[in-house]
Amino acid sequence: MVFYFTSAVVNPPFTIYMGKDKYESKTTHILFPTRRFHVDKLSSAHVYLRMPKGLTIDDIPPEVLIDCAQLVKNNSIQGCKMNNINVVYTPWANLKKTGDMDVGQIGFYRQKEVKIVAVEKKINEIINRLEKTKMERFPDLAAEKESRDREERNEKKAQLQEQKRREKEEQKRKKEMEELRSYSALMKTENMKTNEVRT
């Protein structure tokens, strides 16, 4: 089971995902491309933010970042009772999982891609607003990922076809210009002959 939340503090709204427990969180990351959030150095829920196409981790609106951080803090057994905690987040592709790690434990391939947001305290208004949007689903995460991947492949294919069409048109235009120049050269006065009979 996966919990879905809507962060409507910006328009269009962002979708946030969270596994029911550490076992569910383990599979939630398949919702690529996402950004993963958790409390630094403490056990907590793993929260994933679905990024709209074309946006990077640096494009996350501050209000949405706060929503994710508050959700993570609220769903950490230790973190929810503490003030001044750090929530770390990183792109999905930077998550590293090895066989010797406990369930829910994760590492990173590149530390420089890990970002931190400080959370001073729990803000009940944010948690209450997000909880009102909460939905429980039993999604086929692999199918959702495949559907999104297929959509992206189709978009890239269409872009490639459009690029090829433009290149073909440009080649045709160049060829026509060359032919026109060649024809103009033939039409020079010194190259012209007449069939007029001079007496």
mmCIF file of the C-alpha atoms, coordinates in Angstrom:
data_MODEL
# 
_entry.id   MODEL 
# 
loop_
_atom_site.group_PDB 
_atom_site.id 
_atom_site.type_symbol 
_atom_site.label_atom_id 
_atom_site.label_alt_id 
_atom_site.label_comp_id 
_atom_site.label_asym_id 
_atom_site.label_entity_id 
_atom_site.label_seq_id 
_atom_site.pdbx_PDB_ins_code 
_atom_site.Cartn_x 
_atom_site.Cartn_y 
_atom_site.Cartn_z 
_atom_site.occupancy 
_atom_site.B_iso_or_equiv 
_atom_site.pdbx_formal_charge 
_atom_site.auth_seq_id 
_atom_site.auth_comp_id 
_atom_site.auth_asym_id 
_atom_site.auth_atom_id 
_atom_site.pdbx_PDB_model_num 
ATOM 1   C CA . MET A 1 1   ? 0.000  0.000  0.000   1.00 0.00 ? 1   MET A CA 1 
ATOM 2   C CA . VAL A 1 2   ? 1.168  3.503  -0.824  1.00 0.00 ? 2   VAL A CA 1 
ATOM 3   C CA . PHE A 1 3   ? -0.124 6.775  0.593   1.00 0.00 ? 3   PHE A CA 1 
ATOM 4   C CA . TYR A 1 4   ? -0.600 9.585  -1.909  1.00 0.00 ? 4   TYR A CA 1 
ATOM 5   C CA . PHE A 1 5   ? -0.636 13.228 -0.811  1.00 0.00 ? 5   PHE A CA 1 
ATOM 6   C CA . THR A 1 6   ? -1.203 16.373 -2.851  1.00 0.00 ? 6   THR A CA 1 
ATOM 7   C CA . SER A 1 7   ? 0.921  19.426 -2.218  1.00 0.00 ? 7   SER A CA 1 
ATOM 8   C CA . ALA A 1 8   ? -1.343 22.133 -3.615  1.00 0.00 ? 8   ALA A CA 1 
ATOM 9   C CA . VAL A 1 9   ? 0.670  25.062 -2.267  1.00 0.00 ? 9   VAL A CA 1 
ATOM 10  C CA . VAL A 1 10  ? 1.760  25.702 -5.867  1.00 0.00 ? 10  VAL A CA 1 
ATOM 11  C CA . ASN A 1 11  ? -0.036 25.393 -9.172  1.00 0.00 ? 11  ASN A CA 1 
ATOM 12  C CA . PRO A 1 12  ? 0.066  22.839 -10.701 1.00 0.00 ? 12  PRO A CA 1 
ATOM 13  C CA . PRO A 1 13  ? 0.167  20.749 -7.531  1.00 0.00 ? 13  PRO A CA 1 
ATOM 14  C CA . PHE A 1 14  ? 2.848  18.152 -6.801  1.00 0.00 ? 14  PHE A CA 1 
ATOM 15  C CA . THR A 1 15  ? 2.179  14.520 -5.878  1.00 0.00 ? 15  THR A CA 1 
ATOM 16  C CA . ILE A 1 16  ? 3.931  13.064 -2.839  1.00 0.00 ? 16  ILE A CA 1 
ATOM 17  C CA . TYR A 1 17  ? 4.162  9.323  -2.148  1.00 0.00 ? 17  TYR A CA 1 
ATOM 18  C CA . MET A 1 18  ? 4.947  7.474  1.047   1.00 0.00 ? 18  MET A CA 1 
ATOM 19  C CA . GLY A 1 19  ? 5.073  3.763  1.784   1.00 0.00 ? 19  GLY A CA 1 
ATOM 20  C CA . LYS A 1 20  ? 2.928  2.494  4.663   1.00 0.00 ? 20  LYS A CA 1 
ATOM 21  C CA . ASP A 1 21  ? 6.024  1.136  6.418   1.00 0.00 ? 21  ASP A CA 1 
ATOM 22  C CA . LYS A 1 22  ? 9.703  0.461  5.728   1.00 0.00 ? 22  LYS A CA 1 
ATOM 23  C CA . TYR A 1 23  ? 8.809  -2.590 3.632   1.00 0.00 ? 23  TYR A CA 1 
ATOM 24  C CA . GLU A 1 24  ? 6.425  -0.591 1.440   1.00 0.00 ? 24  GLU A CA 1 
ATOM 25  C CA . SER A 1 25  ? 8.869  2.324  1.246   1.00 0.00 ? 25  SER A CA 1 
ATOM 26  C CA . LYS A 1 26  ? 11.366 -0.084 -0.253  1.00 0.00 ? 26  LYS A CA 1 
ATOM 27  C CA . THR A 1 27  ? 9.238  -0.457 -3.388  1.00 0.00 ? 27  THR A CA 1 
ATOM 28  C CA . THR A 1 28  ? 7.877  3.077  -3.616  1.00 0.00 ? 28  THR A CA 1 
ATOM 29  C CA . HIS A 1 29  ? 11.095 4.402  -5.183  1.00 0.00 ? 29  HIS A CA 1 
ATOM 30  C CA . ILE A 1 30  ? 10.151 2.754  -8.465  1.00 0.00 ? 30  ILE A CA 1 
ATOM 31  C CA . LEU A 1 31  ? 7.987  5.815  -9.181  1.00 0.00 ? 31  LEU A CA 1 
ATOM 32  C CA . PHE A 1 32  ? 10.816 7.368  -11.195 1.00 0.00 ? 32  PHE A CA 1 
ATOM 33  C CA . PRO A 1 33  ? 11.638 10.184 -11.675 1.00 0.00 ? 33  PRO A CA 1 
ATOM 34  C CA . THR A 1 34  ? 11.258 11.098 -8.039  1.00 0.00 ? 34  THR A CA 1 
ATOM 35  C CA . ARG A 1 35  ? 13.153 12.740 -5.218  1.00 0.00 ? 35  ARG A CA 1 
ATOM 36  C CA . ARG A 1 36  ? 13.496 10.820 -1.967  1.00 0.00 ? 36  ARG A CA 1 
ATOM 37  C CA . PHE A 1 37  ? 13.300 12.443 1.469   1.00 0.00 ? 37  PHE A CA 1 
ATOM 38  C CA . HIS A 1 38  ? 14.079 11.032 4.919   1.00 0.00 ? 38  HIS A CA 1 
ATOM 39  C CA . VAL A 1 39  ? 15.236 12.254 8.331   1.00 0.00 ? 39  VAL A CA 1 
ATOM 40  C CA . ASP A 1 40  ? 19.030 12.350 8.482   1.00 0.00 ? 40  ASP A CA 1 
ATOM 41  C CA . LYS A 1 41  ? 20.571 9.721  10.785  1.00 0.00 ? 41  LYS A CA 1 
ATOM 42  C CA . LEU A 1 42  ? 17.174 8.648  12.166  1.00 0.00 ? 42  LEU A CA 1 
ATOM 43  C CA . SER A 1 43  ? 14.571 6.099  11.187  1.00 0.00 ? 43  SER A CA 1 
ATOM 44  C CA . SER A 1 44  ? 11.729 7.725  9.281   1.00 0.00 ? 44  SER A CA 1 
ATOM 45  C CA . ALA A 1 45  ? 9.250  7.300  6.502   1.00 0.00 ? 45  ALA A CA 1 
ATOM 46  C CA . HIS A 1 46  ? 10.683 7.538  3.013   1.00 0.00 ? 46  HIS A CA 1 
ATOM 47  C CA . VAL A 1 47  ? 8.796  10.200 1.156   1.00 0.00 ? 47  VAL A CA 1 
ATOM 48  C CA . TYR A 1 48  ? 8.984  10.496 -2.629  1.00 0.00 ? 48  TYR A CA 1 
ATOM 49  C CA . LEU A 1 49  ? 8.148  13.564 -4.675  1.00 0.00 ? 49  LEU A CA 1 
ATOM 50  C CA . ARG A 1 50  ? 7.028  13.021 -8.262  1.00 0.00 ? 50  ARG A CA 1 
ATOM 51  C CA . MET A 1 51  ? 8.756  15.638 -10.378 1.00 0.00 ? 51  MET A CA 1 
ATOM 52  C CA . PRO A 1 52  ? 6.962  17.146 -13.364 1.00 0.00 ? 52  PRO A CA 1 
ATOM 53  C CA . LYS A 1 53  ? 8.770  16.620 -16.649 1.00 0.00 ? 53  LYS A CA 1 
ATOM 54  C CA . GLY A 1 54  ? 11.652 18.945 -17.285 1.00 0.00 ? 54  GLY A CA 1 
ATOM 55  C CA . LEU A 1 55  ? 12.200 19.919 -13.638 1.00 0.00 ? 55  LEU A CA 1 
ATOM 56  C CA . THR A 1 56  ? 15.271 19.051 -11.575 1.00 0.00 ? 56  THR A CA 1 
ATOM 57  C CA . ILE A 1 57  ? 15.920 18.791 -7.861  1.00 0.00 ? 57  ILE A CA 1 
ATOM 58  C CA . ASP A 1 58  ? 16.889 22.462 -7.866  1.00 0.00 ? 58  ASP A CA 1 
ATOM 59  C CA . ASP A 1 59  ? 13.451 23.390 -9.241  1.00 0.00 ? 59  ASP A CA 1 
ATOM 60  C CA . ILE A 1 60  ? 11.469 22.087 -6.257  1.00 0.00 ? 60  ILE A CA 1 
ATOM 61  C CA . PRO A 1 61  ? 9.420  25.044 -4.991  1.00 0.00 ? 61  PRO A CA 1 
ATOM 62  C CA . PRO A 1 62  ? 10.359 25.955 -1.380  1.00 0.00 ? 62  PRO A CA 1 
ATOM 63  C CA . GLU A 1 63  ? 6.739  25.440 -0.253  1.00 0.00 ? 63  GLU A CA 1 
ATOM 64  C CA . VAL A 1 64  ? 6.701  21.888 -1.645  1.00 0.00 ? 64  VAL A CA 1 
ATOM 65  C CA . LEU A 1 65  ? 10.087 21.197 -0.058  1.00 0.00 ? 65  LEU A CA 1 
ATOM 66  C CA . ILE A 1 66  ? 8.665  22.235 3.311   1.00 0.00 ? 66  ILE A CA 1 
ATOM 67  C CA . ASP A 1 67  ? 5.613  19.980 2.789   1.00 0.00 ? 67  ASP A CA 1 
ATOM 68  C CA . CYS A 1 68  ? 7.856  16.978 2.095   1.00 0.00 ? 68  CYS A CA 1 
ATOM 69  C CA . ALA A 1 69  ? 10.145 17.725 5.048   1.00 0.00 ? 69  ALA A CA 1 
ATOM 70  C CA . GLN A 1 70  ? 7.191  18.142 7.426   1.00 0.00 ? 70  GLN A CA 1 
ATOM 71  C CA . LEU A 1 71  ? 5.670  14.872 6.217   1.00 0.00 ? 71  LEU A CA 1 
ATOM 72  C CA . VAL A 1 72  ? 8.965  13.039 6.790   1.00 0.00 ? 72  VAL A CA 1 
ATOM 73  C CA . LYS A 1 73  ? 9.399  14.539 10.270  1.00 0.00 ? 73  LYS A CA 1 
ATOM 74  C CA . ASN A 1 74  ? 5.825  13.678 11.222  1.00 0.00 ? 74  ASN A CA 1 
ATOM 75  C CA . ASN A 1 75  ? 6.367  10.055 10.179  1.00 0.00 ? 75  ASN A CA 1 
ATOM 76  C CA . SER A 1 76  ? 9.587  9.481  12.106  1.00 0.00 ? 76  SER A CA 1 
ATOM 77  C CA . ILE A 1 77  ? 9.181  7.800  15.510  1.00 0.00 ? 77  ILE A CA 1 
ATOM 78  C CA . GLN A 1 78  ? 12.117 9.726  16.967  1.00 0.00 ? 78  GLN A CA 1 
ATOM 79  C CA . GLY A 1 79  ? 12.160 12.722 14.642  1.00 0.00 ? 79  GLY A CA 1 
ATOM 80  C CA . CYS A 1 80  ? 8.550  13.733 15.337  1.00 0.00 ? 80  CYS A CA 1 
ATOM 81  C CA . LYS A 1 81  ? 9.463  14.366 18.989  1.00 0.00 ? 81  LYS A CA 1 
ATOM 82  C CA . MET A 1 82  ? 12.598 16.392 18.232  1.00 0.00 ? 82  MET A CA 1 
ATOM 83  C CA . ASN A 1 83  ? 13.225 19.972 17.137  1.00 0.00 ? 83  ASN A CA 1 
ATOM 84  C CA . ASN A 1 84  ? 15.926 21.111 14.739  1.00 0.00 ? 84  ASN A CA 1 
ATOM 85  C CA . ILE A 1 85  ? 16.338 18.013 12.632  1.00 0.00 ? 85  ILE A CA 1 
ATOM 86  C CA . ASN A 1 86  ? 17.734 17.683 9.131   1.00 0.00 ? 86  ASN A CA 1 
ATOM 87  C CA . VAL A 1 87  ? 15.866 16.044 6.286   1.00 0.00 ? 87  VAL A CA 1 
ATOM 88  C CA . VAL A 1 88  ? 18.016 14.819 3.426   1.00 0.00 ? 88  VAL A CA 1 
ATOM 89  C CA . TYR A 1 89  ? 16.795 14.438 -0.144  1.00 0.00 ? 89  TYR A CA 1 
ATOM 90  C CA . THR A 1 90  ? 18.305 13.289 -3.403  1.00 0.00 ? 90  THR A CA 1 
ATOM 91  C CA . PRO A 1 91  ? 17.314 12.207 -6.913  1.00 0.00 ? 91  PRO A CA 1 
ATOM 92  C CA . TRP A 1 92  ? 15.995 8.664  -7.169  1.00 0.00 ? 92  TRP A CA 1 
ATOM 93  C CA . ALA A 1 93  ? 18.894 7.594  -9.403  1.00 0.00 ? 93  ALA A CA 1 
ATOM 94  C CA . ASN A 1 94  ? 21.356 8.483  -6.616  1.00 0.00 ? 94  ASN A CA 1 
ATOM 95  C CA . LEU A 1 95  ? 19.939 5.884  -4.209  1.00 0.00 ? 95  LEU A CA 1 
ATOM 96  C CA . LYS A 1 96  ? 22.278 2.984  -3.480  1.00 0.00 ? 96  LYS A CA 1 
ATOM 97  C CA . LYS A 1 97  ? 21.059 -0.256 -1.969  1.00 0.00 ? 97  LYS A CA 1 
ATOM 98  C CA . THR A 1 98  ? 23.356 -3.182 -1.213  1.00 0.00 ? 98  THR A CA 1 
ATOM 99  C CA . GLY A 1 99  ? 22.474 -6.652 0.036   1.00 0.00 ? 99  GLY A CA 1 
ATOM 100 C CA . ASP A 1 100 ? 24.038 -6.130 3.469   1.00 0.00 ? 100 ASP A CA 1 
ATOM 101 C CA . MET A 1 101 ? 21.784 -3.144 4.276   1.00 0.00 ? 101 MET A CA 1 
ATOM 102 C CA . ASP A 1 102 ? 18.776 -3.479 6.570   1.00 0.00 ? 102 ASP A CA 1 
ATOM 103 C CA . VAL A 1 103 ? 15.268 -3.028 5.195   1.00 0.00 ? 103 VAL A CA 1 
ATOM 104 C CA . GLY A 1 104 ? 14.651 0.699  4.795   1.00 0.00 ? 104 GLY A CA 1 
ATOM 105 C CA . GLN A 1 105 ? 18.361 1.524  4.929   1.00 0.00 ? 105 GLN A CA 1 
ATOM 106 C CA . ILE A 1 106 ? 19.794 3.223  1.872   1.00 0.00 ? 106 ILE A CA 1 
ATOM 107 C CA . GLY A 1 107 ? 23.030 4.857  0.745   1.00 0.00 ? 107 GLY A CA 1 
ATOM 108 C CA . PHE A 1 108 ? 24.030 7.227  -2.018  1.00 0.00 ? 108 PHE A CA 1 
ATOM 109 C CA . TYR A 1 109 ? 26.269 6.915  -5.047  1.00 0.00 ? 109 TYR A CA 1 
ATOM 110 C CA . ARG A 1 110 ? 27.280 10.594 -5.053  1.00 0.00 ? 110 ARG A CA 1 
ATOM 111 C CA . GLN A 1 111 ? 27.226 12.518 -1.787  1.00 0.00 ? 111 GLN A CA 1 
ATOM 112 C CA . LYS A 1 112 ? 27.343 15.858 -3.638  1.00 0.00 ? 112 LYS A CA 1 
ATOM 113 C CA . GLU A 1 113 ? 23.839 15.138 -5.017  1.00 0.00 ? 113 GLU A CA 1 
ATOM 114 C CA . VAL A 1 114 ? 22.421 14.862 -1.490  1.00 0.00 ? 114 VAL A CA 1 
ATOM 115 C CA . LYS A 1 115 ? 20.713 18.017 -0.268  1.00 0.00 ? 115 LYS A CA 1 
ATOM 116 C CA . ILE A 1 116 ? 19.608 18.957 3.240   1.00 0.00 ? 116 ILE A CA 1 
ATOM 117 C CA . VAL A 1 117 ? 16.679 20.985 4.497   1.00 0.00 ? 117 VAL A CA 1 
ATOM 118 C CA . ALA A 1 118 ? 16.551 21.983 8.178   1.00 0.00 ? 118 ALA A CA 1 
ATOM 119 C CA . VAL A 1 119 ? 13.264 21.495 10.000  1.00 0.00 ? 119 VAL A CA 1 
ATOM 120 C CA . GLU A 1 120 ? 13.001 23.527 13.163  1.00 0.00 ? 120 GLU A CA 1 
ATOM 121 C CA . LYS A 1 121 ? 9.720  22.091 14.451  1.00 0.00 ? 121 LYS A CA 1 
ATOM 122 C CA . LYS A 1 122 ? 6.542  20.325 13.420  1.00 0.00 ? 122 LYS A CA 1 
ATOM 123 C CA . ILE A 1 123 ? 3.984  22.619 11.798  1.00 0.00 ? 123 ILE A CA 1 
ATOM 124 C CA . ASN A 1 124 ? 0.538  21.154 12.464  1.00 0.00 ? 124 ASN A CA 1 
ATOM 125 C CA . GLU A 1 125 ? -1.205 23.314 9.837   1.00 0.00 ? 125 GLU A CA 1 
ATOM 126 C CA . ILE A 1 126 ? 0.941  21.767 7.084   1.00 0.00 ? 126 ILE A CA 1 
ATOM 127 C CA . ILE A 1 127 ? 0.448  18.205 8.355   1.00 0.00 ? 127 ILE A CA 1 
ATOM 128 C CA . ASN A 1 128 ? -3.328 18.719 8.680   1.00 0.00 ? 128 ASN A CA 1 
ATOM 129 C CA . ARG A 1 129 ? -3.546 20.171 5.152   1.00 0.00 ? 129 ARG A CA 1 
ATOM 130 C CA . LEU A 1 130 ? -1.598 17.236 3.688   1.00 0.00 ? 130 LEU A CA 1 
ATOM 131 C CA . GLU A 1 131 ? -3.533 14.638 5.708   1.00 0.00 ? 131 GLU A CA 1 
ATOM 132 C CA . LYS A 1 132 ? -6.792 15.932 4.165   1.00 0.00 ? 132 LYS A CA 1 
ATOM 133 C CA . THR A 1 133 ? -5.447 14.972 0.722   1.00 0.00 ? 133 THR A CA 1 
ATOM 134 C CA . LYS A 1 134 ? -4.192 11.536 1.819   1.00 0.00 ? 134 LYS A CA 1 
ATOM 135 C CA . MET A 1 135 ? -5.326 8.574  -0.248  1.00 0.00 ? 135 MET A CA 1 
ATOM 136 C CA . GLU A 1 136 ? -4.431 4.916  0.166   1.00 0.00 ? 136 GLU A CA 1 
ATOM 137 C CA . ARG A 1 137 ? -3.754 3.020  -3.029  1.00 0.00 ? 137 ARG A CA 1 
ATOM 138 C CA . PHE A 1 138 ? -2.455 -0.361 -4.034  1.00 0.00 ? 138 PHE A CA 1 
ATOM 139 C CA . PRO A 1 139 ? -0.788 0.669  -7.265  1.00 0.00 ? 139 PRO A CA 1 
ATOM 140 C CA . ASP A 1 140 ? 1.047  -1.528 -9.694  1.00 0.00 ? 140 ASP A CA 1 
ATOM 141 C CA . LEU A 1 141 ? 4.211  0.536  -9.357  1.00 0.00 ? 141 LEU A CA 1 
ATOM 142 C CA . ALA A 1 142 ? 6.071  -1.350 -12.076 1.00 0.00 ? 142 ALA A CA 1 
ATOM 143 C CA . ALA A 1 143 ? 3.186  -0.737 -14.513 1.00 0.00 ? 143 ALA A CA 1 
ATOM 144 C CA . GLU A 1 144 ? 3.076  2.974  -13.589 1.00 0.00 ? 144 GLU A CA 1 
ATOM 145 C CA . LYS A 1 145 ? 6.803  3.270  -14.178 1.00 0.00 ? 145 LYS A CA 1 
ATOM 146 C CA . GLU A 1 146 ? 6.590  1.410  -17.505 1.00 0.00 ? 146 GLU A CA 1 
ATOM 147 C CA . SER A 1 147 ? 3.691  3.624  -18.599 1.00 0.00 ? 147 SER A CA 1 
ATOM 148 C CA . ARG A 1 148 ? 5.642  6.779  -17.768 1.00 0.00 ? 148 ARG A CA 1 
ATOM 149 C CA . ASP A 1 149 ? 8.800  5.421  -19.425 1.00 0.00 ? 149 ASP A CA 1 
ATOM 150 C CA . ARG A 1 150 ? 6.800  4.522  -22.547 1.00 0.00 ? 150 ARG A CA 1 
ATOM 151 C CA . GLU A 1 151 ? 5.328  8.023  -22.641 1.00 0.00 ? 151 GLU A CA 1 
ATOM 152 C CA . GLU A 1 152 ? 8.814  9.549  -22.391 1.00 0.00 ? 152 GLU A CA 1 
ATOM 153 C CA . ARG A 1 153 ? 10.150 7.231  -25.116 1.00 0.00 ? 153 ARG A CA 1 
ATOM 154 C CA . ASN A 1 154 ? 7.264  8.215  -27.410 1.00 0.00 ? 154 ASN A CA 1 
ATOM 155 C CA . GLU A 1 155 ? 7.924  11.903 -26.754 1.00 0.00 ? 155 GLU A CA 1 
ATOM 156 C CA . LYS A 1 156 ? 11.629 11.481 -27.558 1.00 0.00 ? 156 LYS A CA 1 
ATOM 157 C CA . LYS A 1 157 ? 10.745 9.527  -30.703 1.00 0.00 ? 157 LYS A CA 1 
ATOM 158 C CA . ALA A 1 158 ? 8.375  12.298 -31.827 1.00 0.00 ? 158 ALA A CA 1 
ATOM 159 C CA . GLN A 1 159 ? 11.046 14.939 -31.125 1.00 0.00 ? 159 GLN A CA 1 
ATOM 160 C CA . LEU A 1 160 ? 13.591 12.938 -33.149 1.00 0.00 ? 160 LEU A CA 1 
ATOM 161 C CA . GLN A 1 161 ? 11.157 12.607 -36.059 1.00 0.00 ? 161 GLN A CA 1 
ATOM 162 C CA . GLU A 1 162 ? 10.462 16.345 -35.953 1.00 0.00 ? 162 GLU A CA 1 
ATOM 163 C CA . GLN A 1 163 ? 14.192 17.084 -35.917 1.00 0.00 ? 163 GLN A CA 1 
ATOM 164 C CA . LYS A 1 164 ? 14.763 14.778 -38.923 1.00 0.00 ? 164 LYS A CA 1 
ATOM 165 C CA . ARG A 1 165 ? 11.871 16.442 -40.773 1.00 0.00 ? 165 ARG A CA 1 
ATOM 166 C CA . ARG A 1 166 ? 13.387 19.898 -40.142 1.00 0.00 ? 166 ARG A CA 1 
ATOM 167 C CA . GLU A 1 167 ? 16.833 18.717 -41.254 1.00 0.00 ? 167 GLU A CA 1 
ATOM 168 C CA . LYS A 1 168 ? 15.339 17.244 -44.439 1.00 0.00 ? 168 LYS A CA 1 
ATOM 169 C CA . GLU A 1 169 ? 13.534 20.526 -45.169 1.00 0.00 ? 169 GLU A CA 1 
ATOM 170 C CA . GLU A 1 170 ? 16.751 22.463 -44.564 1.00 0.00 ? 170 GLU A CA 1 
ATOM 171 C CA . GLN A 1 171 ? 18.666 20.184 -46.969 1.00 0.00 ? 171 GLN A CA 1 
ATOM 172 C CA . LYS A 1 172 ? 15.943 20.628 -49.580 1.00 0.00 ? 172 LYS A CA 1 
ATOM 173 C CA . ARG A 1 173 ? 16.065 24.414 -49.159 1.00 0.00 ? 173 ARG A CA 1 
ATOM 174 C CA . LYS A 1 174 ? 19.874 24.432 -49.485 1.00 0.00 ? 174 LYS A CA 1 
ATOM 175 C CA . LYS A 1 175 ? 19.686 22.297 -52.611 1.00 0.00 ? 175 LYS A CA 1 
ATOM 176 C CA . GLU A 1 176 ? 17.106 24.634 -54.159 1.00 0.00 ? 176 GLU A CA 1 
ATOM 177 C CA . MET A 1 177 ? 19.318 27.642 -53.346 1.00 0.00 ? 177 MET A CA 1 
ATOM 178 C CA . GLU A 1 178 ? 22.337 25.941 -54.943 1.00 0.00 ? 178 GLU A CA 1 
ATOM 179 C CA . GLU A 1 179 ? 20.325 25.151 -58.056 1.00 0.00 ? 179 GLU A CA 1 
ATOM 180 C CA . LEU A 1 180 ? 19.102 28.735 -58.195 1.00 0.00 ? 180 LEU A CA 1 
ATOM 181 C CA . ARG A 1 181 ? 22.676 30.059 -57.897 1.00 0.00 ? 181 ARG A CA 1 
ATOM 182 C CA . SER A 1 182 ? 23.817 27.638 -60.589 1.00 0.00 ? 182 SER A CA 1 
ATOM 183 C CA . TYR A 1 183 ? 21.003 28.769 -62.879 1.00 0.00 ? 183 TYR A CA 1 
ATOM 184 C CA . SER A 1 184 ? 21.833 32.438 -62.181 1.00 0.00 ? 184 SER A CA 1 
ATOM 185 C CA . ALA A 1 185 ? 25.458 31.792 -63.240 1.00 0.00 ? 185 ALA A CA 1 
ATOM 186 C CA . LEU A 1 186 ? 24.265 30.413 -66.522 1.00 0.00 ? 186 LEU A CA 1 
ATOM 187 C CA . MET A 1 187 ? 22.213 33.526 -67.129 1.00 0.00 ? 187 MET A CA 1 
ATOM 188 C CA . LYS A 1 188 ? 25.196 35.951 -67.098 1.00 0.00 ? 188 LYS A CA 1 
ATOM 189 C CA . THR A 1 189 ? 25.369 38.190 -70.180 1.00 0.00 ? 189 THR A CA 1 
ATOM 190 C CA . GLU A 1 190 ? 28.846 37.051 -71.149 1.00 0.00 ? 190 GLU A CA 1 
ATOM 191 C CA . ASN A 1 191 ? 27.667 33.459 -71.240 1.00 0.00 ? 191 ASN A CA 1 
ATOM 192 C CA . MET A 1 192 ? 24.711 34.231 -73.456 1.00 0.00 ? 192 MET A CA 1 
ATOM 193 C CA . LYS A 1 193 ? 24.696 33.549 -77.169 1.00 0.00 ? 193 LYS A CA 1 
ATOM 194 C CA . THR A 1 194 ? 22.269 34.752 -79.768 1.00 0.00 ? 194 THR A CA 1 
ATOM 195 C CA . ASN A 1 195 ? 20.930 33.163 -82.896 1.00 0.00 ? 195 ASN A CA 1 
ATOM 196 C CA . GLU A 1 196 ? 20.406 36.570 -84.414 1.00 0.00 ? 196 GLU A CA 1 
ATOM 197 C CA . VAL A 1 197 ? 21.932 36.831 -87.878 1.00 0.00 ? 197 VAL A CA 1 
ATOM 198 C CA . ARG A 1 198 ? 24.063 39.906 -88.183 1.00 0.00 ? 198 ARG A CA 1 
ATOM 199 C CA . THR A 1 199 ? 24.781 41.383 -91.612 1.00 0.00 ? 199 THR A CA 1 
# 
